[in-house]
Amino acid sequence: MAENWVNLAERIGADLHLELPGGGRRAALTRALRAAVRSGRLAPGTRLPPYRSLAADLGLARNTVADAYAELVAEGWLTARQGSGTRVALGAQPEARPAPRSSGGRPPEPVHDLRQGQPDAASFPRAAWLASARRAVTAAPNEAFGPGDPRGRPELRRALAAYLARTRGVRTDADHIVVCSGFAHALRLLFGGGALPGPLAVEGYGLPFHRALLEQAGTRTRPLTVDGDGARIDELSKAEPTVLLTPAHQFPTGGPLHSRRRTAVAEWAAASDGLIIEDDYDGEFRYDRQPVGAVQGLAPDRVLYIGSASKSLSPAVRLGWMVLPDRLVDCVLAAKGEREAWAGVLDQLTLADFLDSGSYDRHVRRMRQRYRTRRDRFVTALAEHAPHVHATGIAAGLHAVLRLPSGTEAATAEAVARAGVAVDALSAFRHPSARLPPQDGLVVGYATPPDHAFESALQALVRVLATSRRSGESP
């Protein structure tokens, strides 16, 4: 069996692999072209090479190719028009693939996505981002297009220092900021890279992904009790040199770390020579309360502040930042290596301009209002259709926790999934060693769907919740 490659220059330079089995050459070519159309490798409208070119590539006579084309035109697979060449007919559709087998009793694939942790992807500020990219690339010095500095571009670090000081009360300068690709990358650098030792105190509720990442790095974690005022700082000891907190909006239960506890954790760090890792989760999105400044502002030499653009802009913008105490800068840079391997320079330059031009502020304010409107609609729908379900953690952030009667979480989550709605169970975020009593609930992200899909997703969810009874039985 001979195998030949045909260059289809007029189809964005793609190559088409044709197998020409033995037998008559025209019949073999006809079968190969017909199979390519059926399989979808030649899409409707694709222009085929001229007779002469295809004949030369395959080592065939020109008339052989012409006859094969003519036969496929007669069958309706191809069309031929003067001046337009020979193309795959628009009505020639690939063979349908067999439908997937039933998954038995498993819930259907979700129709509505209300999972936490994702902003509205449709709201990415494309025009403003593109304008910043053009300005940034035009103004960038030549050396910016060389090997990347592991600290990050100075333009971005300067812009971040000014922005964080103005909006989050962070006390730093560009020399103490290291750019990374997000919070997970920061954890890998800090613990997997050896910049920080374990063990680590963490909040009793948090992302399983982060716990798994720490475990892979050999870092043991001990959970702190979480209540309405955030993490119980009084449970900290000198046994763990470091604590990881989400003070602006505890994830996922919601609510800021109480002011007394913010002071207490700074005092603990000073007294025990400890370190606080501050994940500034949802710091930009607050609705019903005054902005809560970063804990870093209380103790810059004891707090390692981490932020990212994943919620405020998009997880596709793989950019984050670490604001480091002086003693950690060299350790983190050593873990990162001599050259930047993660955060692209062009995106760094663009984000720097996006910050400096005020576009970031305008985008955050616009999205804060949009998410607040969604939050309000979400709370109203619950009050109208499922008043027995209480939403918490709604003063800030992009998600809410729906508190459920004890023992009903699994059945409610299953009912919601069968209705085609994707949400997260609260128990999925509970530290396996947490001593606090389990709480039943659903974690619902109201930011994820685009505007046109939000209302239908909300209605699908509340229809399920409305069937649950006050007696504590599941839907």
N, C-alpha and C positions, 0 to 999 in steps of 0.2 A: 504494500500500500504506500503510494507516494504522498508526501505531505508538502504543500506549497503555501507560501505566504504572499498575500496580495496586498499591496499598499494602496489604500483608498485615500489619496491625497486630498480629495475634495470633501472628505468626511473627517475633518480636523486631524488628518494625518494618521488615522487609526489603521491597524493591520487586521485583515480578515483571514482567519485560518480556514482553508478549504482542503478537505480530504478527497482525493480523486481515486477511487478504487479501480481495480482492473476492469476490462471490458471496453465497450465503445467510449471514446473520449467525449463525444458530445453528450451521450447519455450520462456519463459520470459527472460532467460539469453541471448538467441540468439537475441531477439529484443533489449535488453538493450545494448549489445555490438555493434550491427549494428547501433543503434542510436548514440552511442558514436563516432563511426567512421564518420558517416554522418555529425555530428555537428562539427567535427574538434577537439573534446576533445581527441581523440586518433589519433595522426598524423601518416601518412605513415612511416613505419619503426619502430614504437614503439613496444618494446618487451612486450608480455603479461606474466602474472604470470604462472608458471607451473600448471598443472591440480590440483595437490594435494593442493597447496597453495590457489588457488582460491576457490576450493571446501570447504576447511576448513574455509576460511573467510566468505563465503556466507551460510554455513550450508547446502551444497548440496553434493550429492554423486559424487565421482570422475568421474564415467562414465557419469554423466549428463553434467559435464563440458567438458569432452572429446568429447561427441557427439555434443555439441554446437559448439566447436571449429571446428570439422570436417565439420559440415554443412556450417560454414562461410568460410572455406577453399574451399569447393566445389563451393560456390557462388562467390569466388574471392575476398572476403573482407579480408581474412587472408592468410598467407603462413606458412607452417610448414616445417622445415628442420632439419635433425638430427644434433645435436650439436649446433644449432642456436636457437632452441626453436620456439615458435609461435609468429609471428609478424603481424602487420597490413600491408597489401599488399601495395607496393609502388604505385600501380595504383589506390588505393582507395582514391579518393579525396572527401573532404567535399562538401556538396551541395552548389551550388553557391547562394549567396545572391542576392535578386532583386536589379537591378540598381536603384540608387537614382533618384527621380523624377526631372524633369527639373526645373530649378530655374527661369523659365519665362524669363524675359529680363535681368537678372542679368549677370554680366561678369563671364566668366569661372574661375575656380580655377587657380591661376597663375602657369605658367610653368617655368618662369624665375624670380628669386628673386633679385631685385636690390634695396631693401630697405636699408636705412641708418642704421648705428649703429651696424653692425655686421661684424666681421672679417671673413676671409676665414677659416671656421671650419676645412677644410681638411689640413690646414697648421699647425695645432697644433704640436709642436715639441715633439712628443711622446717619441722617444728614449732618447733625452736629459732630458726630464722631468722625465722619469723612472730612469735614471742614478742618477739624483739629489735625487729622492725619496729614492733610495737604500742607497746612502751615508748618507742622512739626518737621516733616521731611524736608521741606524747602529750607528751613532755617537751621537744620542740624549741621554741625561741623563734620568734616570728612571723617574724622576719627571715630565718629559714632557708628560707622558702617564697618568697623573692624571687629576684632574679638571683643565680646562683652565683658564688662567689669562685673565681678561677682557682687559688688556692693549695690549695683544698679546704676542707671544713668543719673548723673548729678542733677539734671533738670527735673527729673521726677522726685528725687529725694528732697530737693529744695521745695518743690511745690507741695509735697506731702507734709513737710515740717510746718509750713505756713497754714495749710488747711486743717491739720489735726489740732494745732494750737488754737485756731479760731473757732472750730466747731466742736471739739471734744475736750478741750482743756489739757491737751497733751503738752508736756514740757520737754522739748528735744530740739535737735538741729540735724542737718543733713548728714553729718558724720556719724550719727548714732542710728541711722535708718539703713536697713538692708532689705532690698527688694527680693521677693520670692514669688512663687506661682500660686500661693493660696495658703489657707490655714493648715491643710494636711502636709503640704511641703514644708512649712515651718516646723511642724512636729517632727518630721523626718530629720530635718537638719539638727534640731535641738537634742533629740534623743537617739535616733538612729545614727546620727553623725558624731555623737559623743560629746556635744557641747554641754549637756546637762546630765548629772547622774540621777538615778532613781533612788527610792521609790517616789511616787507622785500622788498627792491627794487630789481627788476630783469630786465633782458634784455627783450626787446619787443618781441623777438623770442626765443623760448626755447622748452623743452620737455613738452607736456601736462601732461604726467605722473607725472613729478616733481611738476607741479602746483597743480594737484589733491591731491598729497600727502601732500603738504603744507596746502591746504584748509582743508583736513581732520584733520590736527593738529591744526586748528583754526588760521592759520597764514595768514594774509591778504598780498597780493603782489601788488606792483605798478610797472608798466612797464616803462623802460627807452627807449627812442628812440635809434634805432640801425641804423648806417649808414656805409659808407665804412671804417671808422676808429674804428669801434666797438661801444660800448655803449656810449651815451652822458653823461659823468661824470658831466657836468655842470648842469644837471637836478636833481642831488642828493641834498637832504636837510637834516636837522637834524630831520625831522619827522620820518625817518626810520633809526634805529640805525645800520642796517646791509644791505649790498648789495651783491648779488650773481652774479658773472661774469664768463665768459669763455674766459679769456684773450689770451690764446695761439692760439685759433681757434674758433671764435664765432660760436656757434651752433644755427641754421644750416646755417646761411648766409655766413660764412667763413671769413677769415682774422683775423689778430691779433689785439688786442687793441693797438692803436697808442701809441708811447712812451710818448707823451705829456699827454695823458689821463692816462697812467699808473702812471706817476708822480702825476697827479692831484688827482687820487683816493686815493693814499697814503696820500697826504696832506689833503684831505677831512676827512679821517679816523682819522688823528691826531688832526685836528681842532675840530671835532665834537664828539670825543671819540667813533667813529664808528668802525665797524668790516667789513672786506672784506672776503667773502667766495669765494675762488678761485677753480673753477672746472677746473682742468688741462686737459681739453678734447683735445684729439689728440696731446698732447704735444710731443709725440715721432715721429710723422710722418710729416716731413716737406720735401719739394722737391725743391722749387725754391727760397728759401730765407734762410738767416742765422737763426740758432736756436734762439727762443725767450725765454729768461729765465722767471722763475716764478715771478709774482708780489710779492710773499712772501719774496723774497730776498731784496726787497726795505723796507719792514716794517714787520719784523717777529713778532712783538708784536701786530700787527693790522690785520694780515692775517691768516685765517684758510684755509690751503691748503688741497685739497682732490684729491686723485688719485686712480686708480684701475687697475687691470689686465684684465679687460673685453675686451678692444680693442687690447691691445698689445699681449695678449695670447689667452684668450677665456672667454666668459661670464660663461662658466662652472666652471672656477676657481673663486669661490666666495670669492675673496679677494680684499679689498681696504684699504686705509690708510688715516688717518687724521693727519696732522701736526698742532699742536695746540699752540696758545699763552699760556703762563704759567697759566694765570687766568682761562682758560677753561678746563684744564686737569681734575681736580677733578669733575667738573660739568658733563663732558661727561662720565667719569667712573661711576659716580653715576647713570646716565641714563642707562648705559649698564648693571649694576648689578654686583654681586660679582663673577659670573662665566661666562666664555665665552659661549654664546649660539648660535653663528652664524658661526664664522670662524673656521673651523676644524684645529686642531693642526698639523696633518700630512701634510696638504697642506701648512700651514705656514712654517713648517720646510723645505719642499721641495722648496718653493719659495726662502727662505733664501739662500739655497745652489745654486739655479739657478742663483741668483744675484751674490753671492760671486765667483762662478766658471767662470763667464763671459758668461754663456750660454744665459742669458737674453739679454745682449748686442748683441751677435751674432744673436739671433733670431730677435730682433728688426731691426738690419741693413739688414738682409735678407728680412724681410717683407717690410721694407721701399723701397727697390729696386723693389720688386715684385709689390707693390701697385703703385709705380711711373710708372712702365711699363704699368700697366693697365690704370692709369690716362692718360698717353700719348696716348695710343690706343683709349681711349674714346674721347679725344679731337680731334684726327685725324679723327675719324669716323664722329663726328659732323661736322667738317670742310668740309668733302667730301660730306656728304649726307644731312645735315641740317645746312648750314652755317648761316642761319638767327636766329638760336637758340644760345644764348650766355651763356657759362658756367662760373660761378664765384665760388670763394672760393676754387680754385684748387691748390693753392700753398702749401697746407698741408691737412692732414686729410684723411678720407676714403670715402668722398662723395663730390658731386658737386651740385650746384644749377643751374638749367637750367631756365634762365629768359624767360618768355613768354609775348606776347602782352597782354595788359590789357583786361580783360574779357574773356580770353581763357583758363584759368587754369582748370576749371571743365570739359569742353568738352575734352581737351587734356588728362587729367588724366583718363577720362572714356575710351577714345580711346586706351590709353596705356594698361589699364586693360583688355579691350576686346581682345587685342593682346596677352594676357597671361603673361604680364610683371607687376610685383609688384613694384611700386614706391610710394613715398609719395608726397602729395600736399604741397606746401610751406605754404599755408594758415592754415594748420593743426597745425602749430607750433607758429602761431601768438597769442600773449596774447589777450584775449577778450576785455581788456580795453585799448589796445595800441592806441595812438593817431596818430601814423605814418600812412600814406596812405597805403592801401593794395598793395602788390606786387604779381603778378602772377608768378608762377614758379613750377617746380618739383624738389624734393630733391632725387637725385639718388646716391645710394651707389654702388661703383664699386668694393668694397672689398668682398662682400658677396658670390658670386658664386665660386665654385672651379674652378681651371684653365681650366679644360676641358669644362666647361659650360659657361665660361665668354663670349667667342666670339659670341655664338648663342644668349645669352641674349642681348648683345650689338646690334647685328644686328636687333633683333626683336624690340628693342626700336627705333633705328634710322629710321627704315622703317616707323614707325608711325610718327615720327617727320618730316620726309622728305615730308610728304603729307601736312603739315601745310604751309600756304601761308604768304608771307611777308605783305600782306594787313592786317594781324591781325586776319583773320578768323581762326577758330579752324579746326583741321583735319577732 
